[in-house]
Amino acid sequence: KPLVITFRAYSKDQILKILQKRIS
């Protein structure tokens, strides 16, 4: 699952930004 890898690779702030981009 690539999502899990990205979550571990990126910081929480970066994850929030990515999620916001996907939501918008």
N, CA, C and O atoms as CSV, one atom per row, in Angstrom:
chain,resi,resn,atom,element,x,y,z
A,1,LYS,N,N,0.839,-1.202,0.000
A,1,LYS,CA,C,0.000,0.000,0.000
A,1,LYS,C,C,0.880,1.260,0.000
A,1,LYS,O,O,1.512,1.568,1.011
A,2,PRO,N,N,0.924,1.971,-1.093
A,2,PRO,CA,C,1.773,3.167,-1.210
A,2,PRO,C,C,1.407,4.250,-0.204
A,2,PRO,O,O,2.271,5.014,0.226
A,3,LEU,N,N,0.127,4.322,0.178
A,3,LEU,CA,C,-0.301,5.355,1.128
A,3,LEU,C,C,0.442,5.216,2.448
A,3,LEU,O,O,0.883,6.210,3.026
A,4,VAL,N,N,0.579,3.991,2.921
A,4,VAL,CA,C,1.263,3.761,4.196
A,4,VAL,C,C,2.712,4.206,4.096
A,4,VAL,O,O,3.251,4.804,5.027
A,5,ILE,N,N,3.343,3.910,2.956
A,5,ILE,CA,C,4.748,4.276,2.758
A,5,ILE,C,C,4.898,5.794,2.775
A,5,ILE,O,O,5.817,6.328,3.396
A,6,THR,N,N,3.986,6.488,2.086
A,6,THR,CA,C,4.076,7.948,2.030
A,6,THR,C,C,3.852,8.538,3.418
A,6,THR,O,O,4.508,9.511,3.791
A,7,PHE,N,N,2.937,7.963,4.179
A,7,PHE,CA,C,2.667,8.458,5.527
A,7,PHE,C,C,3.921,8.352,6.386
A,7,PHE,O,O,4.210,9.246,7.181
A,8,ARG,N,N,4.659,7.273,6.231
A,8,ARG,CA,C,5.873,7.083,7.038
A,8,ARG,C,C,7.010,7.951,6.522
A,8,ARG,O,O,7.875,8.373,7.290
A,9,ALA,N,N,7.008,8.218,5.208
A,9,ALA,CA,C,8.099,8.972,4.595
A,9,ALA,C,C,7.954,10.469,4.859
A,9,ALA,O,O,8.935,11.155,5.147
A,10,TYR,N,N,6.724,10.967,4.760
A,10,TYR,CA,C,6.513,12.402,4.919
A,10,TYR,C,C,6.121,12.749,6.353
A,10,TYR,O,O,5.683,11.894,7.122
A,11,SER,N,N,6.292,14.025,6.688
A,11,SER,CA,C,5.912,14.494,8.019
A,11,SER,C,C,4.405,14.701,8.090
A,11,SER,O,O,3.726,14.693,7.063
A,12,LYS,N,N,3.888,14.883,9.287
A,12,LYS,CA,C,2.436,15.056,9.450
A,12,LYS,C,C,1.948,16.286,8.694
A,12,LYS,O,O,0.878,16.260,8.086
A,13,ASP,N,N,2.734,17.365,8.730
A,13,ASP,CA,C,2.330,18.595,8.031
A,13,ASP,C,C,2.196,18.336,6.541
A,13,ASP,O,O,1.238,18.786,5.912
A,14,GLN,N,N,3.159,17.609,5.969
A,14,GLN,CA,C,3.123,17.325,4.533
A,14,GLN,C,C,1.940,16.430,4.205
A,14,GLN,O,O,1.306,16.597,3.163
A,15,ILE,N,N,1.640,15.486,5.079
A,15,ILE,CA,C,0.498,14.586,4.856
A,15,ILE,C,C,-0.795,15.388,4.820
A,15,ILE,O,O,-1.645,15.166,3.958
A,16,LEU,N,N,-0.943,16.324,5.761
A,16,LEU,CA,C,-2.158,17.151,5.806
A,16,LEU,C,C,-2.306,17.927,4.510
A,16,LEU,O,O,-3.411,18.039,3.977
A,17,LYS,N,N,-1.189,18.474,3.987
A,17,LYS,CA,C,-1.246,19.243,2.739
A,17,LYS,C,C,-1.682,18.343,1.595
A,17,LYS,O,O,-2.500,18.745,0.768
A,18,ILE,N,N,-1.144,17.130,1.539
A,18,ILE,CA,C,-1.495,16.190,0.467
A,18,ILE,C,C,-2.973,15.826,0.557
A,18,ILE,O,O,-3.664,15.772,-0.461
A,19,LEU,N,N,-3.457,15.577,1.764
A,19,LEU,CA,C,-4.870,15.226,1.940
A,19,LEU,C,C,-5.762,16.376,1.506
A,19,LEU,O,O,-6.794,16.164,0.869
A,20,GLN,N,N,-5.362,17.600,1.854
A,20,GLN,CA,C,-6.153,18.773,1.469
A,20,GLN,C,C,-6.211,18.887,-0.046
A,20,GLN,O,O,-7.252,19.242,-0.599
A,21,LYS,N,N,-5.099,18.587,-0.730
A,21,LYS,CA,C,-5.074,18.661,-2.196
A,21,LYS,C,C,-6.023,17.617,-2.779
A,21,LYS,O,O,-6.720,17.893,-3.755
A,22,ARG,N,N,-6.054,16.435,-2.198
A,22,ARG,CA,C,-6.924,15.369,-2.720
A,22,ARG,C,C,-8.387,15.704,-2.464
A,22,ARG,O,O,-9.242,15.446,-3.312
A,23,ILE,N,N,-8.681,16.278,-1.300
A,23,ILE,CA,C,-10.066,16.645,-0.973
A,23,ILE,C,C,-10.553,17.742,-1.909
A,23,ILE,O,O,-11.678,17.692,-2.407
A,24,SER,N,N,-9.694,18.738,-2.146
A,24,SER,CA,C,-10.064,19.869,-3.003
A,24,SER,C,C,-9.930,19.455,-4.459
A,24,SER,O,O,-10.192,20.257,-5.355
